[in-house]
Amino acid sequence: MLTEDDIMRRNNVRMTGSGECTLVLAHGFGCDQNMWRFVEGDLAKDHRVVLFDYCGSGQSDVSFYDKDRYASLEGYAEDVVEIHDALGLKDTVLIGHSVSSMIGLLASISRPELISKLVMVCPSPCFLNDPPGYHGGFERADLEELISLMDKNYIGWAGYLAPLVMGQTNPDDLVQELNDSFCSTDPVLAKNFAMATFFADNRQDLSRSKAPALVLQSARDSLAAPEIGAFIQQNMLDAALRIVEADGHCLHMTHPRDVVREVTAFVSAG
């Protein structure tokens, strides 16, 4: 059994701000908590904000890494639950970027008393196409080739994926930051997270969460098209969809004001 201190070290947990409502910010694949810096300050003015790194990402303690645990998104959801328990948190708003939208969803199903609302930033419940009814954006062969490239040329993989994720019309320094973040992650651990991320299928889980959700989707996103946001809205019990006029998969970095505005309104409503 891990102690509270173990969990804080494992996930490099940090808290800032103050307020009655606690926001838990969960980063996406290949990223870390630093990617939230564009929205953290504004959100922390009226809320307590919790940031962390998944084990194997950022400044987490990789001595706690367990390949089997983190071979599926359920393992990352366990991290989220354990962070809540270690801090004594309940009724939080979990703001998840990309894959963390589904990780947060799983955590809310596992322990509904911990998470009262979900904010999903550029989410996708399944990246794989499943014709005729679902278009996730990728064929299995495409994703298998992407994973294979990680083994053959990790630097080249990062250089290919970073502009695709960030959006090529966004500032070069943001593309470079994402590229550097990919490259700073242990390739073996990154591949394990990539497999868990890109081959997951959480479509059936959407209706299992009772937490109201806000889905923030980019108008042009190579990884998660607006139609995916519409699919999530239609299949959750209580979800609102907002399409942000933007390029790329990282709205919290490229359009932080839009994200803060939407999150603030969602948190304060109802």
C-alpha positions, 0 to 999 in steps of 0.5 A: 500500500502506498502512503499519501507521501508516496502518491504525492511523490509518484505523481508530483502533485502540486496545489495552488489557489483557493476557493470552495471548488477544487479543479483537478487538471489532468494532462494529455499523452506526452505532456505534463502539468506545465502545459496547464500554465496558460490557464492555471493562474486565471483558474486559481484566482477563485478555485483551488487547483490541483496539478499532477504528472502521470507516472512516467511523465514530467517530474513524476517518480518513475520508481513507482512505474508499473508496466502492467498497471499503466498498460490500460487507461484504468491504471491511470484512472487509479492514479486520479482516484488515489490523488483524490484520496491522498488529498481528501478531495471530493466533489471536484471538477476534473479537467482532462486534456485529450486522453485524460478526458477518458481517464477522468470519465473512468475515475468518475465511474469508479468513485462518483463521489470524488468527481462531480463534474467533468471538463473534456478538452479535445476528447476522443473515446476511440481513435479507431474508425468503426464503420459505418457508425463511428469515425474515430479518425484513424485506421488500425494500420495507421496507428500501428505504423505510428507505434512502430515509428516510435521503435524505429525513430523516436525523434522522428516520431516526435517531430512528426506528431508534435505539429499534427497535435499542436496544429501547424498554424499555431506558434512554432514555439508551442510546437517545439515545446510539445516536441521537446516534451515528447522527446524528454519522456522515456521512449519505453514508457511513452510507447506504453502510454501511447498503446493505452491511449490510441487503442482504447475504446471507451464509447460504452463507458460514456453513458456510465458516468453520472457527472455532468460534462462540458466538451470543448472541441476544436473546430479543426483538430487532426486527432479529434474532429468536432463530430467526435465531440457531438458523439460524446454529447449524444452518448453521455447522460448530461453533456454540453458541447462547445466548438472553439474556433481554433486549430489543433488539439491543445486548446488550453495552450493555444486558446486559454482565454476561451478555455477559462471562460467556458470552464468558469461558466460551467463550474459556476452553473447549477 
